Every structure is written in structure tokens, then in C-alpha cells.
Amino acid sequence: MPFSAFDIIGPVMVGPSSSHTAGAARLGLMARRLLGEVPRAAAITLHGSFAATGHGHATDRALLAGLLGLAPDDASLPRSRELAAAAGLAFAFAAEDMGESVHPNTARIQLTSSEAGAADAPDSLTMTGSSLGGGVIEISSIDGYATSFRGDLDTLVCWHEDRRGFLAHITAIVACVEVNIAALRTTRTGRGTHALTVIETDGPLPSAALNLFAHIPWLARLRALPPLP
Amino acid sequence: MNSSRSSATDDTNAPAGSWDWDCAKTLVALCAARHCAIADAALQREAAESGQPASALLARMEDRYRIMRDAIRQGLAINTRSTSGLSGGDAARLQAYSQTAAPLLGPHLARTMAYGFAVLEINAQFGRIVATPTAGSSGIVPACLLMLEETRGLSEQQAARALFTAAGIGLVIGRRAPFSGAQGGCQAEVGSASAMAAAAIVEAEGGTPQQAADAAAFALMNTLGMVCDPIGGYVEIPCVSRNGMFAVHSFLAATMALAGIRGMVPLDDVVTAMRDIGRRMPRALKETSQAGLATTPTGLLHRPQPIRNPAENIK
């Protein structure tokens, strides 16, 4: 995984910890983007160092700030508990030992959407991610599907049926608009059941391409995410 | 492996994608083959990776340098304690001491420390900083560069180049070892930052890429074994003073390299040692505040608090 010079000299962020604060804010922001709207409720479980020293590092406030859509360098990050209350976002934190093999800065974020049943909006979303250091994050699971991406590139997240030809449809559309695929990963619950595909690209897809995805019958839900701030 | 790689990069018109390295040896060889500094290599690599022109990348890095300098200025003005009560006001004390008639070892020592303190003090107060490479180590590189600006006339553009040198060394470290205290202990944070700063100082002073890599090795070698045991789980004790003191340490390592001392242990080996030591370090000493300074009688006065739910919040 190539680092950017701006990952090493950066991110620009509100203190005090790139792992616990900036990384946590990015995790929150990614969860919000995956849900696709302002969550109504958030249940956040913290593991390892996140749980042990998250208070002093404002990990909770950073996660909430992300869920509210704030970037890691937003000066209002320290006030996110108040902002969440004002925005009607109910939240609860819990600690859990997820095991020695789990990265010490890991959070599982369970979100409930504000308008259950709205078009293209899921009732809920569960994302697990870790803060790897220096503000770099890795998403390891979405709705129970194991995955691995960092949110630093343009990313397509597709919830779909596990059907023959699905990836051919997707990659054909991406190829037509001449966007390079940096990484692609599909995880499924079982053969011919449901699957999640995450595609990272070197650059955004034009909206015309995104509109074409709507014609793929097996695609249940799509998120086209720009790189995280 | 490295010799074959470096010979493959002899052509200075090689495709842009070949501006990359996975270790210091390759980086130094690449610089030698192309007669360039680590700063140039890191800039060209970024240009190749991002597709953006070097001028835009330099401008973006200058922006980061200005944010760093703002953080120092804000930190020097702090006269209140942080929320935890563990830090605040010491950067100003060092700055004032550096301005007295005869500060120990001259004015530069105390002032370098003051700058490192300042960034971490503003960091502790939820201020805006540039994680370099992490927030807990964000004072070291800025402190060194502002000192160079004040004592050697480093311009903003030269500071931006120095930040690319630092990034080039950071990449060498980050490819094989963690930067976070939670994974690698404080050696991974402060040690990496100090190594990056030492190399940046050397190149800013006109030293060679090899000297820069040696300086980074000296700095990192001298931080091996440093644990992450912050009192109360706050990025304040020992983090604030470590940033000030290890900024000075970067100047010491750079001085050794500029004096012509060759590194016995190359940077790549030191990075490997840092990674291995970090792996052997128990979790209690990796940012969990379950040992070390955090569990001394003094440390226990500030036990990490669990993150509370709103219903439990007492107004």
C-alpha cells in the first residue's frame, strides 16, 4: 500500500491523537457515508486502546463528529456530543474485548437510519474499522461482510446478489469511462446468496456511469464515496 | 536485490512509476543515480502517484508548514492548563527562559524545546495540528524547521522541501514498521518523527542523502525501546516534553551526520529493530496506560476514564 507524503506529513487535524481522534473521526465519517444519511441512532463499541484511553483522546467525540459529517480538522469536533444532541442523534458507547488479533484501535459502529424504508436507504448499517496510525483507517467489515479498504481513494461499495456476470457489468461500466480500478474485492455470505463488492478507483466516476449502475438488476444498493478528508 | 533495483533506476528519464522505494538503501541509490536529494525523490514520487504537478504539491506542503508554524505560535501563547490539568504554559516558560541573558547551551536549545512543547500543548487543547507522522509526535518536525527558518533563513518553499525529505524517510519507516504508539510504542511515534526531522535538517543544511539516512538512523537508534505509557491516557505526559526534547535530539543526530560520522547500523536495520521491539512490547506499554508512568502513584491519580454514555454524564 503506497503512502502519500501527505499521509506522513498529515493529516491536518484537531488534536490530540491521530489514531484516536483523526482516525476515529474518519471512521465515523465513513460509517455515515455508507449509511448515506444522517443516522438517527448510533451504538458504538470500542476495543483495545480505543476503549482504554479513548476518553482522554476524545475518541468518542471524534467518532460522533464523523457521524455528523465533520472532517478531522473541524474546530467544532470537541463539541460533537452537544452537536449530536442538537441534531437528534442518539448514541451509546460500550467497551468490548474483541480479541488479541483485532487491531487495538478498533470500533464497531451500528447505525440506524433516520427514515427507515426511504428509497435506497437501509434501516441499519454495521461497520467495523480500525485506526492504523497517523489518521489512516481500514474498514474491515460492512454488514457482516469482511472487506478491506482505507477510504483514501474513490470507492464504490455495492450490496448485491451473488450472480454470475455481476462483476462483468460493473467493470464494463468502469472501463467505458476510462477510470482505473485500483482494487476490487467481493465477499459473499454463500454461493448464489448476497454479496458485497468494494471497488477502489483512481478518480471519481462520472454521474453518467453511476446512473448506469441502476440498470444492473442484482444491485441492491450502491454507494459512491469520494476520498475521505 | 537492492543493487539490481538501483541499477534499474539509472535512467533519469525512467517512467514516472519508478520513483519509489521500499527501503533506505534503495532510496539513497535512487538519489545517487538521479543526482537528486531525498526531497526531490519524495516530490517526484508524489507527483507520479497523484498525477499532480510538483509545483502544486510543493504549494500544498507549504500550506502544511504554515499550519505547523501557527500551531507553534498558538502553543507559545498558552497560559492555561489543559482540560486534564496535565499540560499548558510550559512552552511559554521555555521560550521566556531562552530569552534570558545566558540560557544554558545558548538560546537555541531552550527555544527548540519550546517549539516542540508548543505544538503538543495546543494539540492537548484540541487545537489544529499536522500529524507528523502522528499527533503525539507532531511537535518535532515543526520545531526543527522553525528553528532552521529563524537561524538559517529557511524559506517557506525550502521548508516544504524539507517536509518532503521528512516524508521520504517516513515512507522508509512506514513501509515496514508502524507509526502508532498503540502498535509500536513511543519509539514508533517520537522515534520516527525524530528520524524524519534529523534527515530533513541534514538536507536543508546541504548534506547528502546518505548523510540524511544516517542521521535518521542515529535518531531512531537512540529512541529504541521507548514505551507509550501516557498518564491518564492523555497525550500530555510524557508526550509534551518528549516532543521538545526529541526536537533537540534531531539536531544532535543531524550534527553527527554532518560532522561526517557514518552510520554503523543502516537505517533499514534500525527500522527492523524498531518493529521487532514494538512487537515484543506488551500491550500494557502500548498506549493503554496500564503500566509505566501511567501506573506510578502519581500516574494513578489520573486514571483513564471510561467513555461515558450521555445518560451517565453528570452535569
Interface residues (C-beta under 8 A of the other chain):
Chain A: P2 F3 S4 A5 F6 I8 I9 G10 P11 V12 M13 V14 G15 P16 S17 S18 S19 T21 A22 L46 G48 S49 A51 A52 T53 G54 H55 G56 H57 A58 T59 D60 D73 A75 L77 P78 R81 A85 F91 A92 F93 A95 H103 P104 N105 S131 L132 G133 G134 G135
Chain B: D20 A42 L43 R45 E46 E49 S50 L57 R60 M61 R64 I67 S84 I122 N123 A124 Q125 F126 G127 R128 I129 V130 A131 T132 P133 T134 A135 G136 S138 V141 L163 F164 A166 A167 G168 G170 L171 G174 R175 P178 F179 S180 G181 A182 Q183 A188 M196 P230 G232 G233 Y234 V235 E236 R283 K286 E287 T288 S289 Q290 P304 Q305 P306 I307 R308 N309 P310
